[in-house]
Amino acid sequence: MPVVLDADAAAVYKAFQEAGRPAYETLTAAEARAYYAQARFATNPEPPELARVAPLSIPAPHGVIPARLYVPREARQQDGLAPALVFFHGGGWVIGDLESHDVVCRQLADAGALIVIAIDYRLAPEHKFPAAVEDAITATKWIAAHARELGIDAARLSIGGDSAGGNLAAVTALAARDGAGPAIAGQLLIYPATDFAMTHGSHSEPETSVLLTHSVIRWFRDHYLNGSADIHDWRASPARATMLAGLPPAYVLTAGADPLRDEGDEYAARLKQAGVSVTTRHVPGQFHGFFTMGKLLQQANVAVSEIGAWLKGLG
């Protein structure tokens, strides 16, 4: 598939190249986290004003899962309760945290007029697969069980995330359907990783190695998975799930210059074939990771607005 970057995306890519930042696969996990954390100051837009932002501690078998609650100024309340989105940040299951996605969570809360709860799940390689999955499921179940005290309407609880977070959202939706989690109103999958086999065509196109390169994905995979057998586990590769019927409505966003493009598009197509209501949005001139770069990329802000409208449509 021919890929031509939008002018602003090409400018951002050039700036990253000229900055001479080391490739993640040449760094330790700790070093990569520091670089990723620093980049947000140059790329995140100004956050919208919210009514309240507060820390949460979600109990888990290993201790607690840190989380952050975002309450918009005008939540869509019914009987005093608002819809909510449980959000899992991206970062290849190795980098990223509550701070890296703080602004985009604020944006989603504002655009969707709903409560957002960001989950700081355990990262690899200190905590390998399926630690992140266990945290995502545990957090979602706890939020549903404590919905009323959080001001949330449990019947309007959605899940979502970008990249690795989109993977965790897809897996959590599958687990919830099969009895390990609560009823889910919708799943927001922003350029999700769905198949660790990495054999889709977009993984081998030179034009898709923009910021997120094929070698970086392998670096993430090797940190996260315990070995090649995990590739076939649907909890790592949701595309390996034998049945996708009965899942909640999905919004799937993909980008043209993204190694994960084809697996995201294929997952959306399979959801549709299984009878799931799916809204797809393809942004041909952008690269993986653009969604959090609203300070530099206008398409990111457009995407936030469109996703906000979709979330409102869920009820």
ZIGI-V824118 format. One record per residue. RES is the residue in one small letter. OMEGA is omega as a letter, one per 40 degrees, with the letter a starting at -180 (* if undefined). BURIAL is b if it has 24 or more other ideal C-beta (glycine too) atoms within 12 Angstrom, else e. Layout:
[[RES	OMEGA	BURIAL] [RES	OMEGA	BURIAL]]
//
This chain:
[[m	i	e] [p	a	e] [v	i	b] [v	a	e] [l	i	b] [d	a	b] [a	a	e] [d	i	b] [a	i	b] [a	i	b] [a	i	e] [v	i	b] [y	i	b] [k	a	e] [a	i	e] [f	i	b] [q	a	e] [e	i	e] [a	i	e] [g	i	e] [r	i	e] [p	i	e] [a	a	e] [y	a	b] [e	i	e] [t	a	e] [l	i	e] [t	i	e] [a	a	b] [a	i	e] [e	i	e] [a	i	b] [r	a	b] [a	i	e] [y	a	b] [y	a	b] [a	a	b] [q	a	e] [a	a	b] [r	a	b] [f	a	e] [a	a	e] [t	a	b] [n	i	b] [p	i	b] [e	a	e] [p	i	b] [p	i	b] [e	i	e] [l	i	b] [a	a	e] [r	i	e] [v	a	b] [a	i	e] [p	i	e] [l	i	b] [s	a	e] [i	a	b] [p	i	e] [a	a	b] [p	a	e] [h	a	e] [g	i	e] [v	i	e] [i	i	b] [p	i	b] [a	a	b] [r	a	b] [l	i	b] [y	a	b] [v	a	b] [p	i	b] [r	a	e] [e	i	e] [a	a	b] [r	a	b] [q	i	e] [q	a	e] [d	i	e] [g	a	e] [l	a	e] [a	i	b] [p	a	b] [a	i	b] [l	i	b] [v	a	b] [f	i	b] [f	a	b] [h	i	b] [g	a	b] [g	i	b] [g	a	b] [w	a	b] [v	a	b] [i	a	b] [g	a	b] [d	i	b] [l	a	b] [e	a	b] [s	a	b] [h	a	b] [d	a	b] [v	a	b] [v	i	b] [c	i	b] [r	i	b] [q	a	b] [l	i	b] [a	a	b] [d	a	b] [a	a	b] [g	a	b] [a	a	b] [l	i	b] [i	i	b] [v	i	b] [i	i	b] [a	a	b] [i	i	b] [d	a	b] [y	a	b] [r	a	b] [l	i	b] [a	e	b] [p	i	b] [e	a	e] [h	a	b] [k	i	b] [f	e	b] [p	a	b] [a	a	b] [a	i	b] [v	a	b] [e	i	b] [d	a	b] [a	a	b] [i	i	b] [t	a	b] [a	a	b] [t	i	b] [k	a	b] [w	i	b] [i	i	b] [a	a	b] [a	a	e] [h	a	b] [a	a	b] [r	a	e] [e	i	e] [l	a	b] [g	a	b] [i	i	b] [d	a	b] [a	i	b] [a	a	e] [r	a	b] [l	i	b] [s	i	b] [i	i	b] [g	i	b] [g	i	b] [d	i	b] [s	i	b] [a	i	b] [g	i	b] [g	i	b] [n	a	b] [l	i	b] [a	i	b] [a	a	b] [v	i	b] [t	i	b] [a	i	b] [l	a	b] [a	i	b] [a	i	b] [r	a	b] [d	i	e] [g	a	e] [a	a	e] [g	a	b] [p	i	b] [a	a	e] [i	a	b] [a	a	b] [g	i	b] [q	a	b] [l	a	b] [l	a	b] [i	a	b] [y	a	b] [p	i	b] [a	a	b] [t	a	b] [d	a	b] [f	i	b] [a	i	b] [m	a	b] [t	i	e] [h	a	b] [g	a	e] [s	i	b] [h	a	b] [s	i	e] [e	i	e] [p	a	e] [e	a	b] [t	i	b] [s	i	b] [v	a	b] [l	i	b] [l	a	b] [t	i	b] [h	a	b] [s	i	e] [v	i	b] [i	i	b] [r	i	b] [w	i	b] [f	a	b] [r	a	b] [d	i	b] [h	a	b] [y	a	b] [l	i	b] [n	a	e] [g	a	e] [s	a	e] [a	a	e] [d	a	b] [i	a	b] [h	i	e] [d	a	b] [w	i	b] [r	i	b] [a	a	b] [s	a	b] [p	i	b] [a	i	b] [r	i	b] [a	a	b] [t	a	e] [m	i	e] [l	i	b] [a	i	e] [g	i	e] [l	a	b] [p	i	b] [p	a	b] [a	i	b] [y	a	b] [v	i	b] [l	i	b] [t	i	b] [a	a	b] [g	a	b] [a	a	b] [d	i	b] [p	a	b] [l	a	b] [r	a	b] [d	i	b] [e	i	b] [g	i	b] [d	a	b] [e	i	b] [y	i	b] [a	i	b] [a	i	e] [r	i	b] [l	i	b] [k	i	e] [q	i	e] [a	i	e] [g	i	e] [v	i	b] [s	a	e] [v	i	b] [t	i	b] [t	i	b] [r	i	b] [h	i	b] [v	a	b] [p	a	b] [g	a	b] [q	a	b] [f	i	b] [h	i	b] [g	a	b] [f	a	b] [f	a	b] [t	a	b] [m	a	b] [g	i	b] [k	a	e] [l	a	b] [l	a	b] [q	i	e] [q	i	b] [a	a	b] [n	i	b] [v	a	b] [a	i	b] [v	a	b] [s	a	e] [e	i	b] [i	i	b] [g	i	b] [a	i	e] [w	i	b] [l	i	b] [k	a	b] [g	i	e] [l	a	b] [g	*	e]]
//
